């Protein structure tokens, strides 16, 4: 009888993007290359990635450093709002801030984002069939990483907001069959030199 084994989910925000989001800056390519070097030797069967150019290019650079691992685009790894709360869902002291933040995005994004977020959870999380642990790499965007970390911690749905990722930082979540999910590390930038850290963060969040 086939059992279940642990899944190690490696989540990466794309490298630093050009102002028009059409691809990576030179620094963004350096970030991706350094992350690929860090991940060399991890037995990834593929690199899953968002279909947007900045994530595609990041995945390509990482994939080259991993020895030509196949690239697999996924809409579920894209850039979207994973959950849009109502005022009643929010603590009163934070409701105005959260709703003002979300008002910056088109209303039609909410329904599609919720469906894609469910697909991402179904596709990328939880233990895996079989007896061998699986290591999976997803090159994605800030919001989805926040959503999956929130889900791993059973935090309220709106708390994906405020979980911020730097460009080419690494977050790893372990899903074992016999225990709750574990966030092994979050927003890890140790593979990047000082001058390439914290891109994608506003100045007040750089520590």
Buried (B, 14 or more C-beta within 10 A) or exposed (E): EEEBBBBBBBBBBBBBBEEEEEBBBEBBBBBBBBBBEBBEEEEBEBBBBBEBBBBBBBBBBBBEBBEEBEBBBBEBBBBBBBBBBEEEEBEEEEBEEBBEEBEEBEEEBBEEBBEBBEBBBEBBBBBBEEEEBBBBBBBBBBBBBBBBBBBBBEEEBBBBBEBBBBBBBBBBBBBBEEEEBBBBEBBBBEBBEEEBBBBBBEEEEEE
